[in-house]
Structures are given as C-alpha cells and as structure tokens.
C-alpha cells in the first residue's frame, strides 16, 4: 500500500487510475492524501513522475527509495 499527497486538481486523475471507491482525505485547501494498493514497478513510478510533482509518494520508504534510484538514472547522453 502506498500513501500519496496530491494537489486537489489531481482528484479525477487518482479516481480514473484507482477507481471511484478510493478514499481521498483532505489535508488542507490545496491537498489531499490517498492510500492505494499498487504493484510498484518502473511503469508506476513513471506515472507518478508524469504527474509533475502534483502527486508525491509519502510512504512506504522502500517505494521512495525505488523512486530515488529511478530518478538518478541517466536517460540521455550528454554531449560535451
């Protein structure tokens, strides 16, 4: 199970991805949190990256660690 903090405008994106029964818990006027069961994979982490910081992983730490590893990969060849 992963826990995420999302900007309110991401509510429909989260519902589309995880279903209408997902529970969105308000944090404040700008954010909500959500807990969902996911298969943690490179595709899932890339989906989170595609949300451009509008949804961040809060827990568990092992998923945050996998995200950090993915972010640190070199995806382009730098020409010097």
HTML snippet that shows the backbone in 3Dmol.js (N, CA, C, O; Angstrom):
<script src="https://3Dmol.org/build/3Dmol-min.js"></script>
<div id="view" style="width:600px;height:400px;position:relative"></div>
<script>
const pdb = `
ATOM      1  N   UNK A   1       0.859  -1.171   0.000  1.00  0.00           N
ATOM      2  CA  UNK A   1       0.000   0.000   0.000  1.00  0.00           C
ATOM      3  C   UNK A   1       0.903   1.229   0.000  1.00  0.00           C
ATOM      4  O   UNK A   1       1.846   1.322   0.786  1.00  0.00           O
ATOM      5  N   UNK A   2       0.603   2.161  -0.883  1.00  0.00           N
ATOM      6  CA  UNK A   2       1.344   3.417  -0.909  1.00  0.00           C
ATOM      7  C   UNK A   2       0.429   4.546  -0.459  1.00  0.00           C
ATOM      8  O   UNK A   2      -0.786   4.505  -0.651  1.00  0.00           O
ATOM      9  N   UNK A   3       1.039   5.539   0.137  1.00  0.00           N
ATOM     10  CA  UNK A   3       0.300   6.723   0.568  1.00  0.00           C
ATOM     11  C   UNK A   3       0.863   7.905  -0.197  1.00  0.00           C
ATOM     12  O   UNK A   3       2.077   8.094  -0.266  1.00  0.00           O
ATOM     13  N   UNK A   4      -0.031   8.700  -0.771  1.00  0.00           N
ATOM     14  CA  UNK A   4       0.375   9.843  -1.562  1.00  0.00           C
ATOM     15  C   UNK A   4      -0.286  11.116  -1.118  1.00  0.00           C
ATOM     16  O   UNK A   4      -1.407  11.105  -0.610  1.00  0.00           O
ATOM     17  N   UNK A   5       0.408  12.214  -1.311  1.00  0.00           N
ATOM     18  CA  UNK A   5      -0.156  13.550  -1.106  1.00  0.00           C
ATOM     19  C   UNK A   5      -0.315  14.159  -2.488  1.00  0.00           C
ATOM     20  O   UNK A   5       0.632  14.199  -3.273  1.00  0.00           O
ATOM     21  N   UNK A   6      -1.529  14.636  -2.781  1.00  0.00           N
ATOM     22  CA  UNK A   6      -1.838  15.127  -4.114  1.00  0.00           C
ATOM     23  C   UNK A   6      -2.486  16.504  -4.047  1.00  0.00           C
ATOM     24  O   UNK A   6      -3.184  16.837  -3.089  1.00  0.00           O
ATOM     25  N   UNK A   7      -2.239  17.290  -5.082  1.00  0.00           N
ATOM     26  CA  UNK A   7      -2.964  18.547  -5.208  1.00  0.00           C
ATOM     27  C   UNK A   7      -4.416  18.222  -5.551  1.00  0.00           C
ATOM     28  O   UNK A   7      -4.696  17.240  -6.238  1.00  0.00           O
ATOM     29  N   UNK A   8      -5.328  19.052  -5.067  1.00  0.00           N
ATOM     30  CA  UNK A   8      -6.755  18.796  -5.265  1.00  0.00           C
ATOM     31  C   UNK A   8      -7.143  18.611  -6.724  1.00  0.00           C
ATOM     32  O   UNK A   8      -8.058  17.844  -7.022  1.00  0.00           O
ATOM     33  N   UNK A   9      -6.465  19.300  -7.641  1.00  0.00           N
ATOM     34  CA  UNK A   9      -6.830  19.166  -9.055  1.00  0.00           C
ATOM     35  C   UNK A   9      -6.481  17.781  -9.619  1.00  0.00           C
ATOM     36  O   UNK A   9      -6.851  17.465 -10.749  1.00  0.00           O
ATOM     37  N   UNK A  10      -5.781  16.965  -8.849  1.00  0.00           N
ATOM     38  CA  UNK A  10      -5.443  15.604  -9.274  1.00  0.00           C
ATOM     39  C   UNK A  10      -6.504  14.581  -8.868  1.00  0.00           C
ATOM     40  O   UNK A  10      -6.348  13.395  -9.159  1.00  0.00           O
ATOM     41  N   UNK A  11      -7.568  15.007  -8.211  1.00  0.00           N
ATOM     42  CA  UNK A  11      -8.591  14.076  -7.721  1.00  0.00           C
ATOM     43  C   UNK A  11      -9.141  13.196  -8.841  1.00  0.00           C
ATOM     44  O   UNK A  11      -9.229  11.980  -8.673  1.00  0.00           O
ATOM     45  N   UNK A  12      -9.506  13.775  -9.964  1.00  0.00           N
ATOM     46  CA  UNK A  12     -10.058  12.976 -11.071  1.00  0.00           C
ATOM     47  C   UNK A  12      -9.034  12.021 -11.649  1.00  0.00           C
ATOM     48  O   UNK A  12      -9.385  10.915 -12.061  1.00  0.00           O
ATOM     49  N   UNK A  13      -7.775  12.427 -11.688  1.00  0.00           N
ATOM     50  CA  UNK A  13      -6.705  11.554 -12.179  1.00  0.00           C
ATOM     51  C   UNK A  13      -6.573  10.336 -11.266  1.00  0.00           C
ATOM     52  O   UNK A  13      -6.466   9.206 -11.742  1.00  0.00           O
ATOM     53  N   UNK A  14      -6.582  10.570  -9.965  1.00  0.00           N
ATOM     54  CA  UNK A  14      -6.470   9.466  -8.998  1.00  0.00           C
ATOM     55  C   UNK A  14      -7.686   8.543  -9.097  1.00  0.00           C
ATOM     56  O   UNK A  14      -7.542   7.320  -9.079  1.00  0.00           O
ATOM     57  N   UNK A  15      -8.875   9.122  -9.200  1.00  0.00           N
ATOM     58  CA  UNK A  15     -10.096   8.317  -9.325  1.00  0.00           C
ATOM     59  C   UNK A  15     -10.084   7.516 -10.621  1.00  0.00           C
ATOM     60  O   UNK A  15     -10.469   6.347 -10.623  1.00  0.00           O
ATOM     61  N   UNK A  16      -9.647   8.125 -11.727  1.00  0.00           N
ATOM     62  CA  UNK A  16      -9.563   7.403 -13.003  1.00  0.00           C
ATOM     63  C   UNK A  16      -8.597   6.226 -12.905  1.00  0.00           C
ATOM     64  O   UNK A  16      -8.853   5.162 -13.469  1.00  0.00           O
ATOM     65  N   UNK A  17      -7.498   6.412 -12.195  1.00  0.00           N
ATOM     66  CA  UNK A  17      -6.471   5.377 -12.097  1.00  0.00           C
ATOM     67  C   UNK A  17      -6.850   4.267 -11.119  1.00  0.00           C
ATOM     68  O   UNK A  17      -6.583   3.095 -11.386  1.00  0.00           O
ATOM     69  N   UNK A  18      -7.468   4.617  -9.992  1.00  0.00           N
ATOM     70  CA  UNK A  18      -7.671   3.651  -8.916  1.00  0.00           C
ATOM     71  C   UNK A  18      -9.137   3.333  -8.605  1.00  0.00           C
ATOM     72  O   UNK A  18      -9.425   2.485  -7.761  1.00  0.00           O
ATOM     73  N   UNK A  19     -10.049   4.006  -9.280  1.00  0.00           N
ATOM     74  CA  UNK A  19     -11.462   3.701  -9.103  1.00  0.00           C
ATOM     75  C   UNK A  19     -12.191   4.675  -8.199  1.00  0.00           C
ATOM     76  O   UNK A  19     -11.585   5.372  -7.385  1.00  0.00           O
ATOM     77  N   UNK A  20     -13.512   4.707  -8.360  1.00  0.00           N
ATOM     78  CA  UNK A  20     -14.326   5.685  -7.646  1.00  0.00           C
ATOM     79  C   UNK A  20     -14.456   5.395  -6.160  1.00  0.00           C
ATOM     80  O   UNK A  20     -14.908   6.256  -5.406  1.00  0.00           O
ATOM     81  N   UNK A  21     -14.068   4.195  -5.720  1.00  0.00           N
ATOM     82  CA  UNK A  21     -14.172   3.849  -4.305  1.00  0.00           C
ATOM     83  C   UNK A  21     -12.945   4.260  -3.496  1.00  0.00           C
ATOM     84  O   UNK A  21     -12.916   4.067  -2.281  1.00  0.00           O
ATOM     85  N   UNK A  22     -11.935   4.825  -4.153  1.00  0.00           N
ATOM     86  CA  UNK A  22     -10.735   5.270  -3.442  1.00  0.00           C
ATOM     87  C   UNK A  22     -11.109   6.420  -2.504  1.00  0.00           C
ATOM     88  O   UNK A  22     -11.912   7.283  -2.860  1.00  0.00           O
ATOM     89  N   UNK A  23     -10.525   6.424  -1.311  1.00  0.00           N
ATOM     90  CA  UNK A  23     -10.858   7.441  -0.314  1.00  0.00           C
ATOM     91  C   UNK A  23      -9.839   8.580  -0.361  1.00  0.00           C
ATOM     92  O   UNK A  23      -8.654   8.381  -0.095  1.00  0.00           O
ATOM     93  N   UNK A  24     -10.324   9.777  -0.705  1.00  0.00           N
ATOM     94  CA  UNK A  24      -9.492  10.977  -0.731  1.00  0.00           C
ATOM     95  C   UNK A  24      -9.678  11.704   0.598  1.00  0.00           C
ATOM     96  O   UNK A  24     -10.795  12.084   0.950  1.00  0.00           O
ATOM     97  N   UNK A  25      -8.590  11.896   1.333  1.00  0.00           N
ATOM     98  CA  UNK A  25      -8.649  12.511   2.662  1.00  0.00           C
ATOM     99  C   UNK A  25      -8.087  13.928   2.575  1.00  0.00           C
ATOM    100  O   UNK A  25      -6.894  14.098   2.324  1.00  0.00           O
ATOM    101  N   UNK A  26      -8.922  14.945   2.777  1.00  0.00           N
ATOM    102  CA  UNK A  26      -8.438  16.330   2.697  1.00  0.00           C
ATOM    103  C   UNK A  26      -7.338  16.601   3.732  1.00  0.00           C
ATOM    104  O   UNK A  26      -7.428  16.172   4.882  1.00  0.00           O
ATOM    105  N   UNK A  27      -6.299  17.325   3.295  1.00  0.00           N
ATOM    106  CA  UNK A  27      -5.225  17.761   4.187  1.00  0.00           C
ATOM    107  C   UNK A  27      -5.439  19.226   4.533  1.00  0.00           C
ATOM    108  O   UNK A  27      -5.402  19.625   5.697  1.00  0.00           O
ATOM    109  N   UNK A  28      -5.665  20.017   3.484  1.00  0.00           N
ATOM    110  CA  UNK A  28      -5.940  21.444   3.635  1.00  0.00           C
ATOM    111  C   UNK A  28      -6.670  21.894   2.375  1.00  0.00           C
ATOM    112  O   UNK A  28      -7.207  21.061   1.646  1.00  0.00           O
ATOM    113  N   UNK A  29      -6.698  23.177   2.113  1.00  0.00           N
ATOM    114  CA  UNK A  29      -7.431  23.678   0.940  1.00  0.00           C
ATOM    115  C   UNK A  29      -6.774  23.308  -0.384  1.00  0.00           C
ATOM    116  O   UNK A  29      -7.411  23.381  -1.435  1.00  0.00           O
ATOM    117  N   UNK A  30      -5.499  22.909  -0.338  1.00  0.00           N
ATOM    118  CA  UNK A  30      -4.762  22.647  -1.571  1.00  0.00           C
ATOM    119  C   UNK A  30      -4.476  21.161  -1.822  1.00  0.00           C
ATOM    120  O   UNK A  30      -4.279  20.764  -2.970  1.00  0.00           O
ATOM    121  N   UNK A  31      -4.450  20.330  -0.765  1.00  0.00           N
ATOM    122  CA  UNK A  31      -4.000  18.943  -0.893  1.00  0.00           C
ATOM    123  C   UNK A  31      -4.954  17.946  -0.252  1.00  0.00           C
ATOM    124  O   UNK A  31      -5.751  18.283   0.624  1.00  0.00           O
ATOM    125  N   UNK A  32      -4.842  16.686  -0.727  1.00  0.00           N
ATOM    126  CA  UNK A  32      -5.480  15.545  -0.092  1.00  0.00           C
ATOM    127  C   UNK A  32      -4.467  14.406  -0.067  1.00  0.00           C
ATOM    128  O   UNK A  32      -3.477  14.434  -0.797  1.00  0.00           O
ATOM    129  N   UNK A  33      -4.716  13.407   0.771  1.00  0.00           N
ATOM    130  CA  UNK A  33      -3.898  12.198   0.754  1.00  0.00           C
ATOM    131  C   UNK A  33      -4.774  11.032   0.334  1.00  0.00           C
ATOM    132  O   UNK A  33      -6.000  11.077   0.434  1.00  0.00           O
ATOM    133  N   UNK A  34      -4.115   9.997  -0.135  1.00  0.00           N
ATOM    134  CA  UNK A  34      -4.819   8.795  -0.576  1.00  0.00           C
ATOM    135  C   UNK A  34      -3.901   7.597  -0.344  1.00  0.00           C
ATOM    136  O   UNK A  34      -2.689   7.686  -0.541  1.00  0.00           O
ATOM    137  N   UNK A  35      -4.491   6.474   0.078  1.00  0.00           N
ATOM    138  CA  UNK A  35      -3.760   5.214   0.216  1.00  0.00           C
ATOM    139  C   UNK A  35      -4.315   4.244  -0.816  1.00  0.00           C
ATOM    140  O   UNK A  35      -5.527   4.044  -0.907  1.00  0.00           O
ATOM    141  N   UNK A  36      -3.420   3.645  -1.591  1.00  0.00           N
ATOM    142  CA  UNK A  36      -3.855   2.692  -2.614  1.00  0.00           C
ATOM    143  C   UNK A  36      -2.890   1.521  -2.680  1.00  0.00           C
ATOM    144  O   UNK A  36      -1.697   1.663  -2.412  1.00  0.00           O
ATOM    145  N   UNK A  37      -3.423   0.365  -3.039  1.00  0.00           N
ATOM    146  CA  UNK A  37      -2.597  -0.806  -3.300  1.00  0.00           C
ATOM    147  C   UNK A  37      -2.136  -0.749  -4.746  1.00  0.00           C
ATOM    148  O   UNK A  37      -2.949  -0.618  -5.661  1.00  0.00           O
ATOM    149  N   UNK A  38      -0.838  -0.845  -4.946  1.00  0.00           N
ATOM    150  CA  UNK A  38      -0.294  -0.820  -6.301  1.00  0.00           C
ATOM    151  C   UNK A  38       0.824  -1.845  -6.420  1.00  0.00           C
ATOM    152  O   UNK A  38       1.455  -2.222  -5.432  1.00  0.00           O
ATOM    153  N   UNK A  39       1.051  -2.283  -7.641  1.00  0.00           N
ATOM    154  CA  UNK A  39       2.245  -3.064  -7.945  1.00  0.00           C
ATOM    155  C   UNK A  39       3.335  -2.041  -8.247  1.00  0.00           C
ATOM    156  O   UNK A  39       3.295  -1.362  -9.273  1.00  0.00           O
ATOM    157  N   UNK A  40       4.292  -1.938  -7.358  1.00  0.00           N
ATOM    158  CA  UNK A  40       5.342  -0.936  -7.536  1.00  0.00           C
ATOM    159  C   UNK A  40       6.276  -1.418  -8.640  1.00  0.00           C
ATOM    160  O   UNK A  40       6.965  -2.429  -8.500  1.00  0.00           O
ATOM    161  N   UNK A  41       6.280  -0.678  -9.726  1.00  0.00           N
ATOM    162  CA  UNK A  41       7.074  -1.027 -10.901  1.00  0.00           C
ATOM    163  C   UNK A  41       7.619   0.259 -11.501  1.00  0.00           C
ATOM    164  O   UNK A  41       7.239   1.358 -11.095  1.00  0.00           O
ATOM    165  N   UNK A  42       8.503   0.112 -12.460  1.00  0.00           N
ATOM    166  CA  UNK A  42       9.020   1.299 -13.162  1.00  0.00           C
ATOM    167  C   UNK A  42       7.892   2.057 -13.842  1.00  0.00           C
ATOM    168  O   UNK A  42       7.921   3.286 -13.900  1.00  0.00           O
ATOM    169  N   UNK A  43       6.889   1.334 -14.364  1.00  0.00           N
ATOM    170  CA  UNK A  43       5.762   1.981 -15.024  1.00  0.00           C
ATOM    171  C   UNK A  43       4.956   2.812 -14.030  1.00  0.00           C
ATOM    172  O   UNK A  43       4.547   3.929 -14.346  1.00  0.00           O
ATOM    173  N   UNK A  44       4.725   2.276 -12.830  1.00  0.00           N
ATOM    174  CA  UNK A  44       4.006   3.034 -11.810  1.00  0.00           C
ATOM    175  C   UNK A  44       4.791   4.281 -11.425  1.00  0.00           C
ATOM    176  O   UNK A  44       4.223   5.370 -11.336  1.00  0.00           O
ATOM    177  N   UNK A  45       6.090   4.129 -11.198  1.00  0.00           N
ATOM    178  CA  UNK A  45       6.906   5.272 -10.801  1.00  0.00           C
ATOM    179  C   UNK A  45       6.957   6.323 -11.911  1.00  0.00           C
ATOM    180  O   UNK A  45       6.953   7.522 -11.635  1.00  0.00           O
ATOM    181  N   UNK A  46       7.003   5.867 -13.171  1.00  0.00           N
ATOM    182  CA  UNK A  46       6.985   6.806 -14.296  1.00  0.00           C
ATOM    183  C   UNK A  46       5.652   7.550 -14.345  1.00  0.00           C
ATOM    184  O   UNK A  46       5.618   8.730 -14.695  1.00  0.00           O
ATOM    185  N   UNK A  47       4.555   6.874 -13.999  1.00  0.00           N
ATOM    186  CA  UNK A  47       3.252   7.532 -13.950  1.00  0.00           C
ATOM    187  C   UNK A  47       3.260   8.646 -12.908  1.00  0.00           C
ATOM    188  O   UNK A  47       2.742   9.736 -13.152  1.00  0.00           O
ATOM    189  N   UNK A  48       3.853   8.367 -11.740  1.00  0.00           N
ATOM    190  CA  UNK A  48       3.954   9.392 -10.699  1.00  0.00           C
ATOM    191  C   UNK A  48       4.796  10.565 -11.202  1.00  0.00           C
ATOM    192  O   UNK A  48       4.433  11.722 -10.989  1.00  0.00           O
ATOM    193  N   UNK A  49       5.908  10.278 -11.860  1.00  0.00           N
ATOM    194  CA  UNK A  49       6.760  11.340 -12.411  1.00  0.00           C
ATOM    195  C   UNK A  49       5.982  12.171 -13.422  1.00  0.00           C
ATOM    196  O   UNK A  49       6.127  13.393 -13.466  1.00  0.00           O
ATOM    197  N   UNK A  50       5.153  11.514 -14.238  1.00  0.00           N
ATOM    198  CA  UNK A  50       4.379  12.223 -15.266  1.00  0.00           C
ATOM    199  C   UNK A  50       3.391  13.214 -14.655  1.00  0.00           C
ATOM    200  O   UNK A  50       2.934  14.126 -15.345  1.00  0.00           O
ATOM    201  N   UNK A  51       3.054  13.056 -13.383  1.00  0.00           N
ATOM    202  CA  UNK A  51       2.140  13.991 -12.720  1.00  0.00           C
ATOM    203  C   UNK A  51       2.850  15.281 -12.299  1.00  0.00           C
ATOM    204  O   UNK A  51       2.235  16.171 -11.712  1.00  0.00           O
ATOM    205  N   UNK A  52       4.124  15.372 -12.598  1.00  0.00           N
ATOM    206  CA  UNK A  52       4.925  16.602 -12.451  1.00  0.00           C
ATOM    207  C   UNK A  52       4.859  17.228 -11.069  1.00  0.00           C
ATOM    208  O   UNK A  52       4.702  18.442 -10.942  1.00  0.00           O
ATOM    209  N   UNK A  53       4.978  16.404 -10.032  1.00  0.00           N
ATOM    210  CA  UNK A  53       5.011  16.919  -8.671  1.00  0.00           C
ATOM    211  C   UNK A  53       3.645  17.212  -8.069  1.00  0.00           C
ATOM    212  O   UNK A  53       3.557  17.643  -6.920  1.00  0.00           O
ATOM    213  N   UNK A  54       2.587  16.987  -8.823  1.00  0.00           N
ATOM    214  CA  UNK A  54       1.241  17.219  -8.300  1.00  0.00           C
ATOM    215  C   UNK A  54       0.755  16.070  -7.424  1.00  0.00           C
ATOM    216  O   UNK A  54      -0.276  16.184  -6.761  1.00  0.00           O
ATOM    217  N   UNK A  55       1.491  14.973  -7.420  1.00  0.00           N
ATOM    218  CA  UNK A  55       1.210  13.836  -6.532  1.00  0.00           C
ATOM    219  C   UNK A  55       2.559  13.268  -6.113  1.00  0.00           C
ATOM    220  O   UNK A  55       3.359  12.877  -6.963  1.00  0.00           O
ATOM    221  N   UNK A  56       2.816  13.220  -4.817  1.00  0.00           N
ATOM    222  CA  UNK A  56       4.089  12.719  -4.321  1.00  0.00           C
ATOM    223  C   UNK A  56       3.853  11.512  -3.419  1.00  0.00           C
ATOM    224  O   UNK A  56       2.822  11.410  -2.755  1.00  0.00           O
ATOM    225  N   UNK A  57       4.811  10.611  -3.406  1.00  0.00           N
ATOM    226  CA  UNK A  57       4.725   9.413  -2.577  1.00  0.00           C
ATOM    227  C   UNK A  57       5.187   9.776  -1.171  1.00  0.00           C
ATOM    228  O   UNK A  57       6.289  10.292  -0.986  1.00  0.00           O
ATOM    229  N   UNK A  58       4.341   9.504  -0.182  1.00  0.00           N
ATOM    230  CA  UNK A  58       4.696   9.741   1.216  1.00  0.00           C
ATOM    231  C   UNK A  58       5.265   8.484   1.871  1.00  0.00           C
ATOM    232  O   UNK A  58       6.192   8.566   2.678  1.00  0.00           O
ATOM    233  N   UNK A  59       4.717   7.340   1.529  1.00  0.00           N
ATOM    234  CA  UNK A  59       5.180   6.092   2.129  1.00  0.00           C
ATOM    235  C   UNK A  59       4.733   4.921   1.257  1.00  0.00           C
ATOM    236  O   UNK A  59       3.813   5.063   0.451  1.00  0.00           O
ATOM    237  N   UNK A  60       5.365   3.789   1.410  1.00  0.00           N
ATOM    238  CA  UNK A  60       6.415   3.444   2.351  1.00  0.00           C
ATOM    239  C   UNK A  60       7.784   3.900   1.862  1.00  0.00           C
ATOM    240  O   UNK A  60       7.957   4.249   0.694  1.00  0.00           O
ATOM    241  N   UNK A  61       8.745   3.890   2.765  1.00  0.00           N
ATOM    242  CA  UNK A  61      10.093   4.353   2.430  1.00  0.00           C
ATOM    243  C   UNK A  61      10.737   3.540   1.310  1.00  0.00           C
ATOM    244  O   UNK A  61      11.515   4.083   0.526  1.00  0.00           O
ATOM    245  N   UNK A  62      10.425   2.247   1.226  1.00  0.00           N
ATOM    246  CA  UNK A  62      11.032   1.424   0.176  1.00  0.00           C
ATOM    247  C   UNK A  62      10.602   1.899  -1.214  1.00  0.00           C
ATOM    248  O   UNK A  62      11.375   1.797  -2.167  1.00  0.00           O
ATOM    249  N   UNK A  63       9.383   2.414  -1.335  1.00  0.00           N
ATOM    250  CA  UNK A  63       8.923   2.944  -2.623  1.00  0.00           C
ATOM    251  C   UNK A  63       9.625   4.274  -2.909  1.00  0.00           C
ATOM    252  O   UNK A  63      10.014   4.542  -4.046  1.00  0.00           O
ATOM    253  N   UNK A  64       9.785   5.099  -1.883  1.00  0.00           N
ATOM    254  CA  UNK A  64      10.528   6.352  -2.064  1.00  0.00           C
ATOM    255  C   UNK A  64      11.956   6.067  -2.508  1.00  0.00           C
ATOM    256  O   UNK A  64      12.504   6.783  -3.347  1.00  0.00           O
ATOM    257  N   UNK A  65      12.556   5.026  -1.950  1.00  0.00           N
ATOM    258  CA  UNK A  65      13.928   4.660  -2.321  1.00  0.00           C
ATOM    259  C   UNK A  65      13.987   4.213  -3.788  1.00  0.00           C
ATOM    260  O   UNK A  65      14.906   4.588  -4.516  1.00  0.00           O
ATOM    261  N   UNK A  66      12.998   3.407  -4.220  1.00  0.00           N
ATOM    262  CA  UNK A  66      12.952   2.980  -5.624  1.00  0.00           C
ATOM    263  C   UNK A  66      12.784   4.179  -6.552  1.00  0.00           C
ATOM    264  O   UNK A  66      13.380   4.228  -7.628  1.00  0.00           O
ATOM    265  N   UNK A  67      11.972   5.142  -6.131  1.00  0.00           N
ATOM    266  CA  UNK A  67      11.791   6.355  -6.935  1.00  0.00           C
ATOM    267  C   UNK A  67      13.099   7.112  -7.049  1.00  0.00           C
ATOM    268  O   UNK A  67      13.448   7.576  -8.135  1.00  0.00           O
ATOM    269  N   UNK A  68      13.832   7.248  -5.953  1.00  0.00           N
ATOM    270  CA  UNK A  68      15.104   7.970  -5.984  1.00  0.00           C
ATOM    271  C   UNK A  68      16.088   7.290  -6.929  1.00  0.00           C
ATOM    272  O   UNK A  68      16.804   7.965  -7.669  1.00  0.00           O
ATOM    273  N   UNK A  69      16.129   5.967  -6.910  1.00  0.00           N
ATOM    274  CA  UNK A  69      17.006   5.224  -7.823  1.00  0.00           C
ATOM    275  C   UNK A  69      16.603   5.495  -9.262  1.00  0.00           C
ATOM    276  O   UNK A  69      17.468   5.742 -10.102  1.00  0.00           O
ATOM    277  N   UNK A  70      15.321   5.457  -9.566  1.00  0.00           N
ATOM    278  CA  UNK A  70      14.834   5.707 -10.924  1.00  0.00           C
ATOM    279  C   UNK A  70      15.196   7.119 -11.384  1.00  0.00           C
ATOM    280  O   UNK A  70      15.621   7.317 -12.522  1.00  0.00           O
ATOM    281  N   UNK A  71      15.028   8.086 -10.503  1.00  0.00           N
ATOM    282  CA  UNK A  71      15.330   9.478 -10.849  1.00  0.00           C
ATOM    283  C   UNK A  71      16.815   9.668 -11.135  1.00  0.00           C
ATOM    284  O   UNK A  71      17.185  10.501 -11.963  1.00  0.00           O
ATOM    285  N   UNK A  72      17.661   8.909 -10.463  1.00  0.00           N
ATOM    286  CA  UNK A  72      19.104   9.085 -10.620  1.00  0.00           C
ATOM    287  C   UNK A  72      19.682   8.432 -11.868  1.00  0.00           C
ATOM    288  O   UNK A  72      20.850   8.652 -12.189  1.00  0.00           O
ATOM    289  N   UNK A  73      18.882   7.625 -12.583  1.00  0.00           N
ATOM    290  CA  UNK A  73      19.379   7.037 -13.836  1.00  0.00           C
ATOM    291  C   UNK A  73      19.660   8.137 -14.851  1.00  0.00           C
ATOM    292  O   UNK A  73      19.032   9.196 -14.833  1.00  0.00           O
ATOM    293  N   UNK A  74      20.605   7.870 -15.729  1.00  0.00           N
ATOM    294  CA  UNK A  74      20.881   8.808 -16.806  1.00  0.00           C
ATOM    295  C   UNK A  74      20.056   8.390 -18.009  1.00  0.00           C
ATOM    296  O   UNK A  74      20.208   7.277 -18.513  1.00  0.00           O
ATOM    297  N   UNK A  75      19.185   9.273 -18.472  1.00  0.00           N
ATOM    298  CA  UNK A  75      18.259   8.945 -19.554  1.00  0.00           C
ATOM    299  C   UNK A  75      18.661   9.520 -20.911  1.00  0.00           C
ATOM    300  O   UNK A  75      18.115   9.134 -21.944  1.00  0.00           O
ATOM    301  N   UNK A  76      19.604  10.429 -20.898  1.00  0.00           N
ATOM    302  CA  UNK A  76      20.087  10.994 -22.153  1.00  0.00           C
ATOM    303  C   UNK A  76      21.608  10.982 -22.130  1.00  0.00           C
ATOM    304  O   UNK A  76      22.228  10.997 -21.067  1.00  0.00           O
ATOM    305  N   UNK A  77      22.186  10.956 -23.301  1.00  0.00           N
ATOM    306  CA  UNK A  77      23.632  11.041 -23.403  1.00  0.00           C
ATOM    307  C   UNK A  77      24.006  12.517 -23.487  1.00  0.00           C
ATOM    308  O   UNK A  77      23.569  13.241 -24.382  1.00  0.00           O
ATOM    309  N   UNK A  78      24.814  12.934 -22.543  1.00  0.00           N
ATOM    310  CA  UNK A  78      25.256  14.323 -22.536  1.00  0.00           C
ATOM    311  C   UNK A  78      26.421  14.494 -23.494  1.00  0.00           C
ATOM    312  O   UNK A  78      27.410  13.766 -23.421  1.00  0.00           O
ATOM    313  N   UNK A  79      26.299  15.444 -24.377  1.00  0.00           N
ATOM    314  CA  UNK A  79      27.372  15.719 -25.341  1.00  0.00           C
ATOM    315  C   UNK A  79      28.230  16.856 -24.821  1.00  0.00           C
ATOM    316  O   UNK A  79      27.734  17.940 -24.516  1.00  0.00           O
ATOM    317  N   UNK A  80      29.495  16.598 -24.726  1.00  0.00           N
ATOM    318  CA  UNK A  80      30.405  17.617 -24.186  1.00  0.00           C
ATOM    319  C   UNK A  80      31.213  18.214 -25.300  1.00  0.00           C
ATOM    320  O   UNK A  80      32.041  19.092 -25.059  1.00  0.00           O
TER     321      UNK A  80
END
`;
const viewer = $3Dmol.createViewer("view");
viewer.addModel(pdb, "pdb");
viewer.setStyle({}, {cartoon: {color: "spectrum"}});
viewer.zoomTo();
viewer.render();
</script>
